[in-house]
Amino acid sequence: MKPKILVVDDEPDALELLELKLREAGFAPVLASDGAKALTAVQADRPDLIVLDWMLPEVDGLEVCKILRRDPATATIPILMLTARAAEADRVLGLELGADDYVAKPYSPRELVLRIRKLLQRAAPTEEVGERLRCGGLEIDIPGHRVTVNGAVVELTATEFNLLLLLAQRRGRVQTRERLLQDVWGYEAAIDTRTVDTHMRRLREKVGAAAEFLETIRGVGYRFSATLDA
């Protein structure tokens, strides 16, 4: 089955180009021209990933992102924001509200396809069987892509899950922002280390009491500071 990509943009030319490039790359694009239609499309025909513009009629991209992240049924769908709003503050806001990645227009179609593939890889189920990591009230179910804190399920995006898992697996060792961008996001160059900081802030908010295990090493990066239970 070809991965289904929902593309949301109110410019017909932009939709046409994205549809062409995604089909050439082996994806099955589904198109929506505004935020309301995007939300309907997600419910009717769940996509594997969403490419989402910010400035949309009816419901803007940020509101679409927030709505999807609040619903457990759609909270883990990878979202890539593709928008003309290129300022750093806009990028940070988009990531804080739930986007997994953020690409500014004008963009390289080749780079966009690469980023989509990376997001889909992170969201794919792992082949590891029966492995769980536990630390205090935190439990990471690796094959189930599931995290609980004190027995309560925490809804994480694929990126947030992989970030937490990598830090836990490398517990006690400091991971630089550049290393995390390479190993979690799959970026060979440090495109924007603020991406890591924004996702870490969101991850800490979601895991609540378990955030104490996620230590910031000022000027360097992050470390999972606790010992895992046997």
N, C-alpha and C positions, 0 to 999 in steps of 0.2 A: 504494500500500500504506500502510495506517495504521501509524504507529510502534508497535512492541510494547513495552509497559511492564510489567515484572515488579514487582508490589507484594508486599512481604513484611511481614506483621504478624500477631501472634497473637490480636488482638481482632477477632471477627467483624464487629462494628458498624463498626470502622475500615476493614476491608477492603471492606465493602459501600459505605460512603460514597466511598472512593477509587475504587472501580470505577465508580460512578455518575458522579462528576465527570470522570474520565478519558474515559469514553465520550462524555460531553457535549462534551468538548474535542476529540474526533476521534481519540483514541488507541484502541489495542486492548489492554486490560489483561489480564494473566495473574496469577493469585493464588497465593500460597503462605503457609501459616500458621506455618511455622517455618524455621529456618536450613537444616536438612537437605533439606527439600522445595525450598527456594530453589535450593540447589546442583544438585539433580537437574533442576529446571526450566531452569536456565541451560544445562546440557549438552544437554538434550533439545530445547529450542526457544529458541535464542539471542535474548534480548531486545535492543532498541535502547537501553534504559535501565532501571536498577533503582531503585526507591524502597524503602529498606531501614530497618526498625525496628532499634533497638539491642537492646532486651531481648526476646529470643526464646528459646523452649524448644529443646532439642536442641543447636543451635549458635547462639551469639548473633551479633548483627549485625556486631560488630567482627571476629569470627573469619571470618564469611562474606566480609567485605571483604578481609581478609588473604589468604584462600585464592584469591579471584578475581584479586587483583593479582599473586600469585605465578605464575599460569598464563598464559603468553603468549597463549593462545587467548582468554582473557577479560580480560586486563589493561587493555584500552582501553575496556571497556564503562563508560559514565558511571554513577556511583553517587551518588544523593542520599539522605542519611540523614535520616529523619523520626522523631524520637524525643522522648520527654518529658524526656530528660536535657538541660537547657538551660544548665547551668553553662559558663562560658568554658573551663574545663579539659577538659570533655567534648567541646566543639566542636573544640578544638585537637587532642585525641587522635583524634577521628573523621577529621579532615582529614589528620593525619599518617599514619594507617593506610590511606589511599587513597581516602576519599570526595572527590568533586568539589564537593559542596555539602552544607550541613547546615541543616536546618530544625527548629526546636523546636516541640513541641506545647504548647498548642493553636495551630493554624495557620490561615491564610487559604487556602481552596481555590483562590481566584483567584491568589494569589501563588505557590502551589505549582505550578500549571499554567504560570505565566509562567516560573518557574525551570526547569521541565522543558523548555520550548521553548528556552530559552537554552542549556541543556546540549546538546540535540540539534543546535542550530545550530552549536555549537563542534565537535561530533563529525562533522558532515557533510563529505564530501570537497570540497575546493576545486576551482574550475573552472580555476585557473591551470595551464598546461601547461609542463612541462619546466624549472621554475625550482628551482634549488638554491642554498642559501647555504652557504659554506664558510669556516671560520676555523680554521687549524691542523688538528688532528685531528677537529674538529667539522664534521659535515655535516648540513644540514636539507633533506630532500626535501619540498618543499611539497605538490605534488599527491599524493604517496604517503603523506603524514602519517607520515614515517619519519625517525628521527634515528639517526645513528651517531657513535661516538667512537672514533677510531683503528681504524675498520673494524668495530667491534662494534656490533650493533643495541642501542639503548637503548629499553626498553619504557616509553613515556610515556602517561599518560592524555590525553584530548583537551584538558583544561584545561592540563595541564603543557606539552603541545606548543604550544598557542596562546600561552601565557605566554612561552616561550622564543622563539618566532617573532617575536612583537611586539617584544621587547627587541632581538633581532638586527636586525630591520628598522629600528628607531629607534636603532641603535648610536651611542654617543657622547652621546646625549641622556638626561638623567635623567627617569625616569618615576615620578611620585608614586604612592603606594599608592592614592590616590583615583582617579587616572587609570587605573591598571591595573584596579581594580574595575569601572570604567565600560567600558573597551575590551575586556577579556578576559571578565569575568563578565557584562557587560551591565547592571550595577546603576547606576541614576541617582543614588542616594545612597550615601554611604559606610556600608554596613550594618555591616561589621566588618573593619577593615583587618588584623586578625590573620590573616584568611583568606589574604591575600596573603603574609604572612611564612611561614605554614605551608607553602603550596605552593612557595614559593621554597626553603625548607629541603629539602623532599622532592626538588625538581628538582635542586638541587646534589648531593645524595647520589647521584642516579641518573646524572648525566652525568660524575661522577668528575673526571678531569683537566681537563675543559672548564669546571668550576665556576669556574676562575680568571677567566673572561670575565664572570661575573655579579657585578658590584660593588655592594655596599651603600653607599648615601649616607645616612649616619646622620641620622635625624630627618626624612628626606625620602622616599626610595624606593630605586629600583634603576636600574642602567645596565649595558648591554652595552658593555664597555670596550675591546674589541679591534676591529681593522679586518678586514673580511671579505676573503678572497682574491679575486683577480680571476677 
